[in-house]
Amino acid sequence: RDLHSFPTRRSSDLLIPSTIHDECVLRNQAVDLQEDTYSWLLLTLVKHWHTQDCGVERTSVLGEVTDTSLWHATFVWAFSVVLELCVVVFFWVANIELGAKVSDEYFQQKYHMGVHNAAKALQQAAADGVAYTPPDILQACAQQAAWANMGWIYYVTLAFWLMTMVTEIKESVWIAIHIVGVQNKPAYDENGQRNRSSLLYEDAEHDQIVCLQTWHKGLLLFIVPAFRIVIGLVLTYTGATYLILSTKVTEMVVKTVALQFVIKMDNVAAESLLTMGDLDELRRVKIRTNYGHPHRDSVWDKGLGGMFYIAIIVSTMVVL
């Protein structure tokens, strides 16, 4: 099949309501790649498979993938994943240490009483107006009491963190849906010969990934959305626990701001470790998928989708 034989939707067709073109909620659409290390590895692998299937003489204007570029894409992807895993491990260890300090075992070892008995003793000491041993615990309780009327800030910062992570996980889920919706390319044609149909289609404005073999999709689903979703879910839990275990409201707010940098490490790694030409390619290439975003007039975009995300955030806060 010729490189330029893949049909594209005319711009005038995009103005026609989706109900005329598509019976399903998800529609045929060319979607952008994100500017991060995951998308760069995805694009590099597709270019590599495209070169292998079609030969160097039929390589698109994006250029042939060399061994160096393939190793580079793998390295920047692995580097960002390792950074994210290091942050997850840090939060996990920090949560264990912070949680241990409010456990019965810790209070029995240090103060020879459980948390419940310590709270009752401190309450009685405060009511009697006398100092109580240990004074450091009484001082900590006094600091917490000063912020008693600001307890709502805990819910605000936690909700802000959950909204940030829902955005990250939502993007990963949509990437998985887009990859699944790419046209399947049979390994062999009707004559039993190796199928050399082009994976990439070029037009005047954008290059498009138009078809993939089944094993291509499986590998891309594993290294891109699967990694992002798993890391995102674990980071959501560890980050929320880290915030909940904060003993000062001001400390919690600072932590929330600092956590925003953590989820953007793959974007920062892409901006710092990719050349301007690499970033231009990411902006140029789109994925042609049968499972694009719903039409603006769909039920999902008329409030159902927003209510679904609100329900996820509220339910997560209740569980935590």
Summary of the structure (lengths in Angstrom):
residues: 320
radius of gyration: 26.4
end to end distance: 53.9
largest distance: 93.2
contacts: 915
relative contact order: 0.19
helix: 66%
strand: 7%
